[in-house]
Amino acid sequence: MTMRRTTALLVTVGVLTAAGAAPAAATIRERFTLHEEWSHAEDCGFPVEVTGWRDDLFLVREGTNQDAGAFPVVNRTSWSETWTNPETGDWFTISGRSLFNEVSATRVEGSIFEFRAVDAGQPFVVVDSDGTVVERNSGSVHFSYLFDTGGDDEPGGEWLADTDFWVAGPHPSLDLAPCDYAVQLIG
């Protein structure tokens, strides 16, 4: 899943993401976990069977003072997929572990906030069937975006626009698709 898709998913779900430690002064509004499993076919120029799982632990905080009405989120994510060529039995895995943290929410005007977020960890690791790490993204991705909370004092709202994006640490896979690895490793 790309960073933009992950961000859009979190925002669409109503900024319902969180886990881990929040600042001591933060009021925790909600904690919850999600577990998802999937299986589907991909066409990488040859058929590929994909099976995977994802676990998320979420913490939704309440904004205070001038930032009341914002609900910054923390999300601890672990996931893994196995990509298999059904014709040969060859396979590889793609997995990741990261901590997404909306570190601040600043009111721009009315119910519009600028959220600053960091996604840190190893969100994308490709390992071949021999156990060799083929590719690893690590470090952190920093971004900010405008979000309209709707002013109803409930988590959720509407993403408006990205305002900043930068990467710290090696992230060689940001511009590659999983099928690129399938062609290289099991094609």
Buried (B, 14 or more C-beta within 10 A) or exposed (E): BEBEEBBBEBBEBBBBBBBEEBEEEBEEBBEEEBEEEEEEEBEBEBEBBBBBBBBBBBBBBBBEEEBEBBBBBBBBBBBBBBBBBEEEEBBBBBBBBBBBBBEBBEBBEEBBBBBBBBBBBBBBBBBBBEEEEBBBBBBBBBBBBBBBBBEEEEBBBBBBEEEEEEBEEEBEBEEEEBBBBBBBBBB
